[in-house]
Amino acid sequence: MLQNLRGWFGFSSGLIRVALMACLGLIVAGCASSSYAPAPALAASSDYSYRIGPGDTVNIVVWRNPELSMSVPVRPDGKLAAPLIEDLPALGKDPTALARDIEQALGKFIRDPVVTVIVTQFVGPYSEQIRVVGEAAKPQVLPYKQKMTLLDVMIAVGGVTDFADGNGASILRASDGNKQYGVRIKDLVKRGDVSANVEMKPGDVLIIPRSWF
């Protein structure tokens, strides 16, 4: 009788261990990948036009007026100042639109000004910057560039930490109504799986969670 009881308890303990291992396996599998829909491989818009933001440096060239031509920074309030120009809004404008505004401002002082604006240092509006948070080696804000990919972003931030759940990462996409997409950073960076590389969009937030296993 005692031997039968011991056998039964041994069998039950074995079942419990198997059940616990199965549950643990499910938990690990659930944490190994994102629960969000995969991010679209292609996301860049063909009609994207760079918008000027605070911290940009613009080179203003006024034809036949070298004394009015110079390189100036865009202030934190999104405005710039130059000779004969005070507090001209530049935030969110493309270089051509800004050039036309400068021509209008200078038209009060010189006849038929012709202005060209060249952006020489790129930061961009805050709404279009790429933000990387969580377990990146160097979490930071990056200026968006046309056709920028997830791999470009990971190179810029130096990869992920040893504690990152790379395949549990996600992109929060403001341009899609703050929809969240899953991305496979571990497969891309650690395993060289180029199918995991996806295009970024202006304003994306890349979230890299910590792995608990």
N, C-alpha and C positions, 0 to 999 in steps of 0.2 A: 504493500500500500504506500509506504513511504517512498519507495523507488518510483512508483507511478506519479506521485505528487511532484517529486523532483523533476521528472521528465516533463510533466505538464507545465510547471513553472519555467523550465528551461526553454520549452517551445514558445511560451507566451513572451518571455523576454526577447527571444529572437525575433518574434513578430513585431514587438515594440521597436526594437532597434531598426528593423527594416523600414517600418513606417516613419520613424524619425528621420532616417537618411533620405527617404523619398520626399518628405516635406522640406528638408533642407535643400535637396536638389531643386525643387520647384522654386524655393525662395531665391536661390542663387541664379537660376535661369531667368527668373523675373527681373532680377537686378542687373542682368548682363546686357540687356538691351532696352532701348527706350520704348515706352508705351504709346508714343505719339506716331502719327502717320509719317512715313519717310519724306524728307524734304525733296522737292522737285530738283532734278539734276540741272535743269536750265531755268534761270530766273532773271537774267539781265534783260533790260529793256533796250531795244534798238534805238529808241529816241531819247535816251538819257543825255542830259546836258548838265555839265558841272555848275553848281551854284556856289557863290562866294559866301564864306563864313568868317566869324571872328577869328583872328589869328592868321588869316591869309595875308600874303604880301602881294600887292598888285603894282605893276609897272605901268604908269600913265605916260603915253607918248602923244604930245600935241604937235601936229605937223607944222613946221616952220616957226615953232615957238619953243626952243630948247630950254628957255628959262622956266617954262611951265611944266616941263617933262621931268618926272621923277618917280622913284619907287617909294610907296607908302604902305604902312600896315593898316589892316582893318581892325579897328578898336574892338574891345569886348562888347560894346553896345551895338556893334554891327555897322558903325559909320566910319567914314574916313574924312581926312582933311588934307588939302593941298593948296598951293598958291591960288588965290582968288576963289577958292572953294572951301566952305566951312560946313562941317557936320552933314555930309552927303550920305544918305542911307545906301549901303552896299549889300547888306545881308539878304541872301536868297536870290540875288540877281546873277544872271550869267554875264560874262565879260562884255558881250556886245551891248546888252541893255544898260550896263553901267557906263559904257563909253558914250552912249546916246544921252544919258543923264548929265554926264560931265560936259558934253558939248552944249547942252541947254544952259547949264550954269555958267560956262565961260562965254556964251553968246552975249551976255550982258556987258562984257568988257572988251572982247575982241570980235572981229568980223569973221563969220563963217568958220568957226574952229572945226578941225578934223582930228578926232581923238581915237586912239587905239589903246585898249586895255589888255595887258598880258599878266596872267596870274603866274607868279614865280615861286610861291610857297603855298602848298595846299594843306588845308585843314578841313574846310567845308562846314556847312551848318550842322549844329548839334543833331538835328533831326535826321541827317543822312550819314552820321558816323556809325561805324561798326564797334559795338561794345562786347568785350570778352570778360566774363565773370566766372568765378568758381575756381576749379582746380587746374587753371592754366599756369604754366611756369612763370609767366609775366602778364597777369591780367592788365588790360589796358584798353584805351580807346584808339581806333584806327580810322583814318580818312578813307572813305569808300572810293574805289577805283572801278571803272567799267570792266566787267568780266572777272572781278575778283572772286576767287573760289575759297572753299573751306581750307584747302591745303595752303593757300597764300596766307590766310589768317593764322593758321597754326605755326607756320614758319616765323611769322612776325612776332608771335607771343612766346616762341621758344618751346613749343610742344606742351605736354601736360605733366603734372606732378606724378609721383609714384602712387598717390592715393586716389587718382582720378578714375571715375567710371566712364571711360571714353565712349563706349557704345551706348551709354545711357544719357549722352549729351543731347541737347535740343537747341533749336533756333526759334526765338520769339520774333515773329515778323510783323512789324507795325503796319507795313503796306498791305497786309492781308487781314487787317482787323485784329491784330495781336494773336493770330493763330500760331500754334506751336508745332514744330516739325522735329522729328527725330533724326539724328545724324550719327554715323558710326566712326568716331574719331580714332578709336583703337584699331579698327580694321584698316583705316586709311594710313595712320602714322606708324603703327607698330608692325602691321602685316603687309603694307604696301598695296592694299586693295584699292586701285584707282576708281573702281565702281562706286566707292563710298565718297568720292569727291563731288561736291555740289557747288553751284554758284550762289554767291551772297547777293543780297539786295540792300539798297541804302536804308539805314535805320535798324538793321538786324541786330539782335542781341544773342550772342552765343553763350549758352549756359552749360557749364561742365560740372556735374555733381561729384561728390565724394563717394567712393566705393566703400561699402561696409564689410566686404569680405575679401 
